[in-house]
Every structure is written in structure tokens, then in C-alpha cells.
Amino acid sequence: MKPEFYIARRFAFKQRSASKPTFIVMVAVIGIAVGTAALILTMSIVQGFAVSVENKLISFSSHLQVRYPEEKLFQERRSDLSKIKDHANVSGASPFLEKSFVLRCRSSANGEDYRSKPVVIKGISEQQQQVFLKKFLKRGMLVPFEEKEKNEGIALYVGQTLAENLGLSVGAKVMLVGLGSESSSSKLIAGNKSIVDLLSSLDLEVGVIRGIYDTGLQEGFDDYVVLSDLKQLQKRFNPMMISGYDANVRQLSQLSTTVKEVTASLGFPFFGFTVFERYANLFEWLKLQKNITPLLIVTITIVAVFNIISTLLVLIIEKTREIGMLSALGLEPGKISRVFMAQAFLISLSGVAAGNILALSLSLFELRFHLITLPEKSYFIKYVPLLIDPLDYTLVSLAVLALTLLFAFIPARIAAFLKPGTALST
């Protein structure tokens, strides 16, 4: 062991009568540990939150959609679907049909009261239903298409929030009121139409609640989107017509390029957009959360830096006589400087190690017991998300150690240039 390192270890962790390190060293180690743990936890929460919400959005919606302009319906073609699936980055694609309705039902609390809410019914293939409902279905079950046709009404799967707002339960019947394929809201308002013409221009259908799902995305998702079977929806309203194609990709990093290439292969008038463009406001919100991270890192790092500088200055004052003795014994100023640099490294290393253990322990404890809850309506998740990433732990630890050594150079040089006579007479 080098003399400088041995002396630094003795200076930093010198045994007292109580068999404990000096109080100032313990305070420094605790300060660095708390700062390191806070920084790691901040990065874990920010990244965990972004990943959780992003995964929910992606799992709820497809990675990309291809449509006609102005949401016009068009005829489903196998050639178009083949062009999408033939792209190297596309893992799967399927058609869908969306229609807007007013969902009207009788209140379960009072049979005479009716509740209504505008919804979008999205017809998807049976395979898509199985994938989605396997993840999010809370009550009910997936009904095969053949069995749906035997039963009266369109099979519907509603979100938990919509079910709570309207008092819906599995097996309940609802009325669906929508505009016919040849009518529009402007046509209904304009002109003098009889009540018979008005009713004949509407799509009126009976729906049966076959299941209730819960994605945790309450606003604009669970309270608005109703899932149904594509074939059943086409048969009732628009035979062979669809709203567009959903597709998922293998590499999300190449999603924007894939959309351009897919739409180019399909040609005019197709256009496509990604899930990040469709929910741009939510993803911008996530970016804003990430943008705060550098400010937190700088703040916590400054606290750690001033902590180690003040600790070393106090230790220099405390060890002034020892420094004078080392100088009198012939220890060069450069080696004295290295003594305090090594001391700073040992204190910082102890604090960083304790901070890593503290952060990991708190993260595992929270992931196991979920003590900190969040309003799901605002944050889309019930509990504080934590992403334990070894890279975050490594980067934070190295950054704290590097900055500590960088700013420890000033007090170390002060100690190196203390004159032996002055130091011994102190």
C-alpha cells in the first residue's frame, strides 16, 4: 500500500475511543449517499414513468395506421394488406372499422332513467381481440364470431371508466344511435325533414356488453373507445368497407421510416401516421418530464460537490498539525496533495456505495409493496413506476466520483502548500 493512500485512510477513518470514524466524515458520507440515492431514484422514476405510459399507449393502439384522407371509408383489398405485411419491419397488419355512435342505456339504479354518451366503436379482427382482451379484460369473455351471430345485438367490449359512468355490466343491452352511411350532421340539421326521414337516416342498433376492459388510460380511451368484431360491424353497417389498416413493427426506432415506405408502396390517396404522432400531446408531456432530469442532476451534483469541499477543508483544519509533521519529515507537497485527494476518493466511494444500496433497497421495496400511489386519471398509472437500470447506477456513480475528485483538487492544494512551521505552531 502506498504511504499516501495509507495516511488518507487513517485520516478519513481514524479510530476513536468509540470505535467510529470522525463525525465530519460520517456527515460527508451520509450527504453523498443521500444525494446519490436521490439522483438514481429520480432517474429511475422518470424513465420508469415514460416507459410505463409509452408501453400502455403502444399496447392499446397499433404502432402505425394507414387511412384515407378525412377518415373516409374504403374497400378492403388483400393486395393492400399484402403490401403492408411485405415490408421487412412490419410484424403484422390487419384492417379495422371505426364508427361514431351515441351509446344509450337504461340506468341500473333506476330503471326509468337513461344515460347517453358519445363513443367510437372500433371493429377489429378476432385475433386482435384475443391479443388485446388477454391483457386488459377484467370481466366477461371473448365470444366467437359464430356465437355472436346467434345472439341478438352487436357484441361490445367497453372500458372500465365508461362502464362506471353509465352503470354498465356484462350482459347489459344498450342502444347505438349513429349517422347512416349516406347522411351527415349538416344534412340532418339543414332542410325540413319529417320525423320519419330523420329516424330513417340514423343507424339504430342494439348492442350487448360482452366484456369490460381496463387499460388504465381513462380519458380518451377507457371512457370513449368501444371494441367490437370487424365482421359483425361490417355486416350491420358497411359491408366490405374499412377505415384503415393497423400495423405493428419489429423495430420502433425505424417506425417513422417504415410509415413513409409503406404509404409510398400503397400510393395515393393513402397516408399514414405513427402512434407517437397520434398521441403527440401525451408523448410531449413525457418529454417534458425527461427534460427536468438534467436540472435535478446538476442541483444534486452541486450539493455533493460543496459537501466534499467543505468536508476536506474541515479535515485540513483538523489535521493541520499532522500535515506540518508530514512536511517536516520530508513528505513532498505533491504527495500531501495526493493524500487528501485519496481521502476525498475514499469518502466519495463510501458515500456512492451507500447511496447505491439505499436506492436499490428503496426501489425494490416500492416495487414489492407499492406504498406510493398516484391518481390514475391524471398519470395513467396507479403506482410510482421505477425502472432499475444498471446503466443509471453506473453513470451516476462515476459522475459523482469524477466530480468529487475534480473539485477536491482545491482543498488538496491548500493542504500541500501549508508551511511546516506554521502548521506545527497551530
Secondary structure, DSSP 8 states (H G I E B T S, - for coil): --HHHHHHHHHHS---TTS---HHHHHHHHHHHHHHHHHHHHHHHHHHHHHHHHHHHHHHS-SEEEE-GGG--EE--HHHHHHHHTSTTEEEEEEEEEEEEEEEEE-SS-TT-EEEEEEEEEEE-HHHHHHHHHHHEEEE----HHHHHHSSSEEEEEEHHHHHHHT--TT-EEEEEEE-TT--HHHHHSS---HHHHHHTEEEEEEEEEEEE--S-IIIIITTEEEEEHHHHHHHT-TTEESEEEEEES-GGGHHHHHHHHHHHH-TT-EEEEHHHHTHHHHHHHHHHHHHHHHHHHHHHHHHHHHHHHHHHHHHHHTHHHHHHHHHTT--HHHHHHHHHHHHHHHHHHHHHHHHHHHHHHHHHHHHH--SB--HHHHS-SB------HHHHHHHHHHHHHHHHHHTHHHHHHHHT--HHHHHT-
